[in-house]
């Protein structure tokens, strides 16, 4: 941190503390946050000063917390199953094999102690094994746990006390440690000294509309990541990360929505720039919690060090064997070809959505699959362009003289990659007619061209299977399709590009294309670029290098649409107009009405 930044922070701190008015305190808070965003996490020694000048006076904030605690409002109390807790404690390194060192552990939302009790047991077992059981006073600062609900904090404190007594601590010693370790209060507003080697837990998942406005305003002014409609767990990430020591580890279980949607972009950017996103365990379909939840969670392991590749784990069975495999993979940097594990360097992508396989997106896809029909069932036929087996021979420019019936204007993916057609004036050779492969002797110009490359063409697999037709292209060329209006989609792209073509070109095999006698193609383009298309493709496709996706026919055919005759004339006109313009945001708005999406589902589309 440079001297100018330090001076700015100290000045703002003093002004903030001394300022009596709420408006001025808010402006100071905003300026402070701006400085911090530039110098983020180089300011551990002064981070706690934020709590000295909250947007509201401390007594008003405390009252707001008390009122929320005593209300029946949602507080994100979803508790984690024991096997999941054990798995997380193991992969974060709080296990028998890791050296004790200077462990200092934070549990920011302890609930009934589902994480804290196993952590305490692990710590005590480790001390006993090492034959290094210090005086209780030496343990007082080793664990910090919070809960905003007093009943939860009291219950956890009592469980900690019983656990300590089972390890031969006296009643007085157990009471003292339990009271020091477990704190009743708002973690986000608490002034916490020092840093931690490990942060483990299940942060509360409370939607923004369920957070009292007074507290919401305070959280938003204090935590930069809590923008847009960020849920409560987002600032829990931010504050917990800010309390990690160098090489410290955070392991949370919560919804994975922040990795994809708009409100998580600031958190993604923060992690991208300052941390290593070491592990993502997708728990889609797993019963990770003691009660049913609407969104499936994921386990994330984030480390305060330079970024490395991310280890992805899908469809896991959370047991000791898998946790050991994951720990070994994280240490060695290799998965040893474990079928459930994959290292990827392209996961973390700044504030952009991270391609991890969102459970929310999968749920939306399933919902749409139940309500609408596949693309081809709605009269929209998906084709693939013609593969030749040798483009240098079969794709030619106007300098090659051929019979007019033997060539068609061709378009390739590179000519539409920008979203506009930029043809190079080339042609694809047509070696077929209505009866099949043509007779070369009837087309002397074609024969003269192809016989120059006879030896080369005969080496192709298609030629070896049909020696007498050694000159044919792999795929048949269809002049009637070239003359039809179509939507063209490049095969490999990082986003879904859909280009309308009026009927002049034949696509080659780097392009998939859609023709329809029922749907207006401009209207269909609106649906595809609205986010609906990429939603389905991303769910089903296999990603290739550099985060690109394959927009293949098998994936495009999975896209669900309404039947054209079920759509009102007003909606048809809106779809057509938006599709012609190609404004993705406008298309997303119209498609949301067409598919009757909820606000959360609209947000998913906006992130596609």
N, C-alpha and C positions, 0 to 999 in steps of 0.2 A: 504494500500500500504506500503510495507516494505521500510526501509531506503535505501537499495541498489537500489531498483527500482527508488526511488525518485532521488537519486544521478545520476543514469544513464540518466534519463530523462532531468535533469537540464544540465548535461554535454553535451548531444546531442543537446539540445536547443541552448546553447552558440556556440558550434561548427557549427551548422547549420546556425546560424545568421551570423557568421563571415566568413564562407567559401565562397570564391569568385567564385570557379569553379563549373560548373553544375554537373560534374561527382561526385565530393566529396559530393555536396548537395544531390545527388540521393542516395549515399551510406548511408549518415547520415539519410535520410528519411527512408530508408529500415530498418536500425537498430532501429530507433525510433518506427516504426510500430511493430517490433518484440517485443520490450519491452511493447508496449501498448496492444498487443494481450494477453500477459500474465497477465497484470494488468488491463484489460479492464474495463472502467467505474468506476474505483476507482481513476480516475485522473481528475475529473471535473474541478478542480482549474487550471489545466495546459493544458487542451485540446486545447485551442486556440493557443498555441505556434506552432502547426503544420503550421499555416498560415504564420508564420514569415519566414519559409524557404521552399517554394514550390520548386518543381523540376526545374521549370523555373523561371527566374526573374519575379517579379510581373507585370512589364510593358508589357512583352511578353504575359503573361496570360491575362491581361486586353485587349490587342490587339486581342488575339484569341477570347475572349468573344464577343468583339465588332463586329468582322468579322462574327461570327456565328449569332449574333443577326440581323445584316443587310442583311444576306443571306436569300435565300429561303429554306434553309435546314430545315428538320424536327426538331421541338423543343418540341414535345409532347403536343401541345395545344389542348387538348380535354376537354371540359367543362361539368360540372356536372349538372344534372337536379335538380330543386329546391326541389322537394320532397325527393330526396336522401340526399341533403345537410341538410335539416331540420331533417331527420332521424338520420344522423350522429352526428349533434350537440346535439341532445337529448340524444343519448346513451353514448356520451362521458362525459356528465354531465354539459354541458353549457346550462342549462335550468333554468326555474323559480324556481324549487324545490331545486336545489343545493345551498349550502351556497357559498357566493362570496369569502370569505377567501382572499387568496393572489393570485388570478388568474393572470397568465401571459401566454399569448396565442401566439403561433407561427403558421403562415401559410407560408410554405416554397416555394409555387409556386402559387401565388394568381390569375394569369390570369386576368379575368375581374372582379374579386371580388365576384364570386359566393358563396364562403364560407365566405369571410371577411365581407361583408355587413350584412348577418344574424348574424354573431358573434358580430359585433359592436352594432347592434340593441338589441341583447340579453343582452350584457353588460350594455347598457344604460337603458334598461327596468329594469334590476336587480337593478341598482343603484337608479333609481327613486322609485322602490317599497320599497327598504330599506331606502328611504329618506336619502340617503347618497351620494350626488352628490359632489365630491371633486372638488377642483380647477383643471382646465385643465392640469396644469403642473404635477399634481399627477397622471394623466392618461397616461403620455407620454411614460412610459416604460411598459405599460400593454399589448400592442400588438406589434408584429413584423411580417411584411409580406414582401415577396420578389417576384420579377419576373425578369427574365433575359431579357425580351422584354420591352423596354422603353414605347412603345405604351400601353401595358397592364398595366404597373405600373401607367402611367399617367391617364388612364381611371379609374382604381380602386381608385386612390387618389382622383379624382374628385367625384366619387360616395360616398366615405367616407365623404368628405367635405359636400356634400348635405345631407347626413344622419345626420351628427352632427348638421347642421343648423336646420334640422327639429325637433331636440330635444333642440332647443333654445340656441345653442352655437352661439356666434358671428362669423362673417365671419373671423376675425383674429384668434380666438381660433380654429375654424374648420380647417382653413388652416394650422395652426401650428401642430395640432394633426395628420392631414392627412399626412403631410410631414414627421413627425417623425415615424408614424406607417408603411407607405408603402415605401419600398426601391427598387430602380432599381439596379439590380446587380445579380451576380451569387451566389446563396445561398451556393453552395458547396465550393466556394472559400472565402466566407465572414467570417470575424472575428466577431463572435457574443458573446457578454458578457452575463454571467448569465445563468440561467436555467429556464425551463418553466413547468407550471402545466399541460398545454394542448397543444398538437400539432395536428392540424386538416387540412386535405386537400386532394388534388388529385395530387400526384407527377407526373412529366412528364414521359411518357412512350416512350423513344427514344431508338431504337435498337443501338447496339454498332457500327455497320457500318455507322450509320448516325451522330455519334459524331465526331467533328473535332479531328484529331489525336493529336494535341498539347494538347487539353483539356483532351482527353481520357487518355493520358500518365500521366497528372497531377492528374486526378481523381484516376487512378489505383495506383499511388504511395502514395496517401494520404488516400485512403479508402480500408481497408483490404478486405471488402466484395465484392469489384468489381473485382472478378476474372473470369477466363474463358471468357464467352461472356455475362457477366452481363449487363443488360440494365440500363439506367440512373436512373430509380427509385430506384435501389438497394442502391447506396450511399446516396440517399435522406433518405431512412430508417435509414441507419447507423448514419448519422450525426444528424438526428432528434432524434433518440433514445439517442444519447450521450448528448443531450441538455435537457433531461427530468430530473426533480428533483425527489427525492424519492417519490414514489407512483404517479408520474406524468403519464398521459395517452396520448397515440398516437392513433389517429383514421385516417386511410388512406383508400381511395378507389383506387384500381388499379388492374391490372391483378394478378391472383393468381399463375402464373407460378413459382414464386420463391419458393413456398411451395413444388414443385415437382422436378424441373429440376436441372441439374448439376450446372448451374451458381448461383443458390440460396443457395447452400449448406453452404457457409460461413455465410450468413445472418441467415439461420436456426440455425446453431450452436451457433451464437452469441445470438440469442433470447432464445434458449434452456438453455444456461448457465446463462444468466443474467436478463431475463425478464419473465413476465407472459403473455402468449398468450391467452388473456381472451376470445376473440370472433372472430368467422369467419362466415360471412354472405355470402353465395354463391348466386351470382346474375346471374347465368346462365339463359339465356332466357329473362332477364330484359333489358329494355331500360334505363340504368342508366345515359347515357350521351346525350348531345344535338345533337350529330352526331353519325353515325354508326361507330362501331369499329370492328376490326377483332377478337379480343379476348374479352371474357366476363370477367367482373371484379369481385372482391369480396371486402367486407368491413372487415377490420381487426381492432381490438382493442387490443393494447399491453400496458402493464403497467410495470412501473419500480418498481417491487417488486418480492418477491419470487414466483416461478411458482405455478399456480393452474390448475385445470381442464379447458379445453377449451369448450366454449359454441358454438355449431354448429347450424347454421340456414340455411335451404335449402328451395327453392321455396317461398321466402317471399313476402308479400305485404307490402311495406314500408309505414307504416302509424303511427300515434301517438299511436294507440292501441298496435301495435307490439313493438314499441320502449319502451313503458312503461313495457310491459311483459319482454322484454330483460333486462331492468334496474333492475327490481325486481328479475329476475333469477340470475343476476350477484351478487346482494346483498345477496340473500338467499342461493345460491348454489343449487337451485332446479328448475326444469322447470315446476313443477306442471302438468306434463304429457301433456304439450303443444305439439301438433302434429308436429310442425315445428322445435322444439328445442331439442337439445340433448347435455348433458355434456359428454365429453370424456377426460380421463386422458392419453390416449395413442397417442394423435395427435402429440405432440411435441416429436421428436425422433432424437435429435442432428442434424447432417448434413444430415441424411438420408431423403428421400422424406416423406413428411407428407401426410397421407391418408385422403384427404378432398373431393375428387370428382372433379378432374381438368376439367375445361371447355374445355381446349385444347385437352385433351385426348378424351373427348366426341365428339368433332368435328372430330377428326381423325377417331374414330370408325365409325361415320356416313359416312364419306367419303369412308372408306373401305367397308362398308355395301352396298354402292351404286355400287361399282366397282367389287366386288368379291362375291362368293357364300358361303353359310353356309357349315360347315365342312361335314355334312352328304350328302349334295347335290353334293359334290365332291367325293363321294364314300368312305367316312371315317365314319364308324359306331361307335357311342359312346355307351358303355355298363356300367352298374354298377355291381360290384362283388356281390356274393350271400350272402344274409342275412340269418342267420340260426335261430335266435330267442333264441339261447342258445349256445354260442361258447364253453363253457366248456364241453358240451356234444358232439357237432358236429364237433369240431376241435380237433383232437387227434394226438398223436405222434405214433411212430412205435411200441410202447409197446402194443397198442390196436390191437388185432387180428380181422380182418374183411375179408370178401370176397374181392378179388382183384378188382372186378367190382364196389364195393361199396365205394371206396375211391380214391381221387385224390390229388396230391401234391397241397398245398394251399400256397398263399402268402398274407401277410397283410401289411398295411401301415407302421407299425413299422419296417418291414424288408426291406423297400426301402426308408426310410426317408432321408438317406444320399445321394441318387442318384444312389446307387449301390444295387444290390440284395444280401441280406445276409439272406438266408433261414435258418429256424430252424428245418427243417426236419419234418414238420407237414403235416397233411392231413385233407381235408374236406370230411365229409361223404355225399355220394350221395344217397338220398332217392328216386330218380327218374330213370326211364328208358324211352325208346322211346314211351312207351304207357302211361306214367304218373307216379303216385306214385306206388312204388314197393309193392309187397305182402311180408310182413315180413316172412311168413312161408316158403317162397322159399329161404330165406337168413338167416339161423339159427345163424350164428355168429353176423350178424347185429342185429337180434332180441334179442340175449342175451345181447348185449351191451345196446340197447335202452330201454329195459324193466326195466333195473336197475333204470332208471330215468323217468319211466312212469308218476308218479304223478306230477313230476316237469314239464314235457313237456306238460301235459294236461292243465296246467294253462296258457299256451300261448294263445294269441288271435287267432292265426292261427289254433290252435288245437280245440278251442271252436267252430270255424266256420266249421270245418271238423272233427267231433269227431272220425270218423272211420279211419282217417289218422292223428291221433294225433302225430305221430312220424315224419312227414315230416318237412323239412326246410321251412322257409318262402318263399325263392326264389328257383327256380329250378337251379340245377347245370348242366352245359353244358360241357360234356367232349370234344366235338368238338371245343369249344371255347378255352379250356385250351390248346389244341394242336396247336392253331394258333399263329403266331407271333403277338405281341401286344405292344402298348405303354401304360404303367401304370402310373397313376397320383394319388397320395394320396389325400384324400378328404380335409382335413383341414391342411393347411400349411400357412406360411407367404410368401412363394414364390412358383412359379409354378415349381414342380419337375416332370420331364418326364423320365421314365426309359424304355428302350427297353428290351423286354423279348421274347426269340426265340420260345416259345411254350411248356413250361414244367409245368407251374403252372396255377391253377384256382384262380383268385383274390377273396378275400372276400369283404364284402360290405363297407369296409373302402377305397376301391380303385375303381376309374373309369378307364376304359381302352378303347382303340381305336384299331379297326382292319380295314384293308382296302385291297381290291383286286385291287385298282387302284393306290393310292399313295404308293411310297416307304416309309416305316415307318421311316427309318433313315432321309430321307428328311423332312418328316413331323415333326419329333423331332426337326430338325433344326429350322423350322418355329415357333414351339411352344415355344422353349426356347429363341428365338431371342428377345422377348419382345412383339411380336404379341399376344401370348396366354394370358399373364398376362394383357395386355391392355384391352382385351375384358372381361376377367373374373373380373378384378377390376371394370370395368364400370357397370357390371350387378349384381355382387354378393352382398350378405349381409355379412358384416364382423361380426365375432364373437369375443370372449374375446381375449385380448392381441394383437389386431391388426391382427389376423389370418383371412384368407378368406376361403370360401367354394368353392372348385373346383368341382362343381356338373355337372351332365350331361346337365342340362338345360342351364348352363352358357357356358360349353365347346362347345355345339352345336351352339352357337352364333358366334364362331370364323369364320372369313372369310378367304378363301384360293382360289387361282386360280385352275382351272381344270388342272389335271396332264398333259393331252395331249396338253395343251396350253403353256407348259413350254419348252424352248429350251433344247436340249441335254446337252449343256455346263452348263446351269444353274442347270439342274437335277444333274449332276455329282458334282457340287459345293455344292449343298444342301446335298446330300448323304454323301459326305466326311466330311463336317462340323458336320452333325448330328451324325456321328459315333464317332467323337472326343469329341463333347459336349462342345466346347469352346463357351460360350455365346456371347462374343464380336465378334468373327468371324461369328457366326450365325446371329447376328444383322446386320453386314455389308452386308452379302449375302441377307438377307431378305429385307433390304432397297432397294437393286437393284431389287429384285423380285417384290416388291410392288411399285416401282418407287416413293420413299418417298423424300420429300424436306429435306433440312438440318435441319429445325426446327422440322420436324416430326421424323427424325432420332434421334434428341436429346430427344424427348419424349420417344422413344423406349429405349434409353440408360438408362433412369431413371426408367424403369419398372422392 
